[in-house]
Amino acid sequence: MMRRPFIAGNWKMNKTVAEAVELAESLCEALGDVTEMDIAVCTPATDLYAVSQALEGSNIGVGAQNMYWEDKGAFTGETSPVMVKELAEYVIIGHSERREYFGETDETVNLKIKSALAHGLKPIVCIGESLEQNKAGETVSFVKSQIEGAFAGLSEEDARRLVLAYEPIWAIGTGLTATPEQANDIIREAIRDVLKELYNEETAEAIRIQYGGSAKPGNIADLIVMPEIDGALVGGASLKADAFSEMIKNAVAALK
């Protein structure tokens, strides 16, 4: 089965509205003719409206970086799926920074996934282990538990609508990167095989899995040609138009 490649930029807590629009317009210009893969940028909530306007009608999708699972209510500071859906197509759920700094758990990730799907959003669900877990040989068991938690109660049809982002926490923002072979093996053993157990081979093979964790223009070609890696969730390299567009073009060239 051919899964369509997908590279998404996670801008994290960066870019004022003016800066965001400038970056979005530059990306539109640089990537307007790319048809071989899906592209998206996931912006801070304050930038979503302006960026969605700037990218309207383009080949670049827009995503939020988080959402709450209730549609409305007394949840000060939160953004509901109803609000996100007006402005974005994708939503990142369970990023390691959300889990580490803001107390997100497998249970809240699961609630958010179900809510996002109910509103027609496309979740990009992040999973991955710490350096300690990696060194202790716990990667497969830990990532498996994250997947089981995230996918609890999801039908086969629901599961196919998710994108998974495997992000070894030890490689985010550190300059360290799992080798393409390491990432490919972990995605196969800790993710694809677990999805086969939870659902079936066909569903496991249909779900797109990105690699995240210091993915950049110089290593994307080696990552994306791996059979289990379907793209990347990109942090720092997505904040500059030239780096992100170079990354997309390098990936497209590698897949030809």
N, C-alpha and C positions, 0 to 999 in steps of 0.2 A: 504494500500500500504506500502511495506517495503522499506524505504529509506536506502541506504547504509551509515553506519556511516563514518564520515570523521573528522580526527583531523589533523590540520595544525599548525606548529610552525612559529611564526613571530619573526625572530631574531632582527628586528628593526636595529638600527645603532650599531651593535656589530659584532665582529669576523673579524680578518685579514684573508687573504686567507689560510695561514697555519693553523690557529685555526679552520677555517670553514671546511677544509678538514678532520682534526682530528675528529671533531664532527660528520661529515657526515659518516666517516668510522666506528666510534663507534656505531652510530645508526643502520647502516647496519648490524653490527654484532649482536646487541641486538634485532633487530626487524625483522630479515630476514625471520622468519617463521610465521609472522602475516598475515593472509589472510582474516580475518573477517571484516576489514575496510580499507578505503583509508587513507594513511598517506602522508603528504607533509611537506617540510620545505621551508619557504620563506626567501631568503637571501638578503643581500645588493647586489646592482648591480655588485660591484667589485668581489664578490664571486661566481656569477652565473656560470661562465664557469667552474671553478675548482670543484664546488659542483656537477654540472651536470655530469662531468666526473667521480667523485668519486661514484655517485649514479647510474650510467648507468647500466641498466639491473636489478636494484633492485626493491623492492616493495615500495620504497619511492619516491614520486614525488617531483619536484622542482618548486618553484614559485618565481616570482619577487614581490617586495613590492609596486611597482608603475610603471606607464608608461605614456607617452604622447599619445594624440590621432592621431597625424599626423604621416605618415609613415617615413618622412625624412624632412630635412629643417633647417632653421636658428633658432634653438631652443636650444641654448647653455645650456649644463648641463642636458638635458632631454634624456630619453631612449625611442625609438620608439617600437611599437608592433612588427615590423619586427625583431628588435634586440632581444627582449625578447623571441620571438617564437623560435629562434635558440637554446635557452638554457633552456627554462622553459615551463611548461605545464599550470601553474596557474599564476594569477596575482592578488594581493590585490588591490582593488580600493576603495577610499574614507575612508581610516582609519581615525579615529577621530583626530589623530595627524596631518594628512595631512590637514584635514579641519581646525583645530585650528591654526596651525603654518604656513601653506603654502597657505591659502586662497582658498582651494577647496570648491566648491559649489555643490548643487544637479545637476546643469547644466553641470559642468565639469565632474562630476561623470558619468552622462548619456553619454556624448561624449566618455569618456574612455571605458565605457561598450560596446558601439556599435562598437568601433574600435577593442577592444579585441576580441569580438565575430566574427567580420569580418575576423580576422586573425586566428581563430580556437583556441584561448586561452580560458581558463576557469576562469572567474572572480570570486573572493571572495569579495563580496560587503559588506562593513561595514556600519552599521546604529546603532544609539543609542542616548540616551538623556543625558543631564547634570544633576548634582545633583539638581540644581535649578528647572529645568523642572520636574524632578521626584517628588520633594517635592510639586510643585505647581499643581500636578495632570495632567501635560501636556504630559505625556509619549506617550499615544496612539495617540493624535493628531499630535505630533511632528514626531514620527516614521512613521506614515501614510504619512505625507508630504514628508519625505525623500524617502519612497518607491515609491510614485507616481512620484517624480522627477527622481529617478534612472531608473524606468521602462518605462518612457515616450517613446512612439514610438516603444516599443519592442513587437514583435509577441509572441504568446503563445509558439512557438517552441524556440525562443530566451530565453524567461523567464525561461524555464526549464533547460537551460544550465548554469544558474547562481547558485552560492552558496551564501547564505546570512549569514553574521555574525552579530548577535545582541550583541553589546557591550555597556552596560551602561557605559558612560564615567566616571561616579563617581566610578566605580569599577576597572578601569584600573590602575594597578600599585599601588593601595592604600591599598590592602589587604582586602578591602571591597568586598563582593560578594553578588549579588542578591541571595536569597534563591532559590533552585531548583524550588520550587513551584511558586515563583514570576517570575522567568525567563520564566518558562513554560507558565504561564498565559499571560505575555506580548507578548511572541512569538505568542501565539494563537490569542489574541485580536488585537494586533497592527500590526502583520505581516501576519499570515496565513489568517485571516478574510479579510484583505485588499486585499490580492492576489486573494481571491475568488471574491471580487467585481471587481477587474481589469480584471480578466480572468474567471476562473470557478473553481469549487471545485477540479476537477481532477488535474489541473495545480498547484493549491495552495498546494495540498497534495504531488506533485512530487518534489517540490523544497526543497533542503536540507538547513536547518538553523542551524548554529553553535552558541554556546554561547561563548562569549569572555569577559574577565574582571576578572582577578585573578583566572582563572581556573588552578588547580594544582593537583598533584597526590592524595591529601587527599580529594578533593571534586568532582573529575571527575565521580566517580561511581554514586553518587547521582544525578548529572546533566544528565548524558547520559541515564539513565533509564526513564527520563521524556518523555512522548509521543511526545512532539513537538520538543525536542532537539536532533539534529542528529550528534552532535560532538562538537568540540571546536576549536577556534582560540586562540592559546596559546602564551603568551609573555614570561615573565621571566623563566617559567619552561621549555621552549624549548631550553634554552641556555646550559643546562647540559644534557649529554647523559643519565645519570642514572635517572634523574627526568623525562625527556620526555619519556623514554622507560617504566619507572614504570607507568606513566600516561596512556600510550597506553594499557599496560597489565591490569591495573586496570579497564579500560573501557571495554576491551574484556571480562574480567571475569564477570563484572556486567551485560553484555548483554546475558550471557549464560543462 
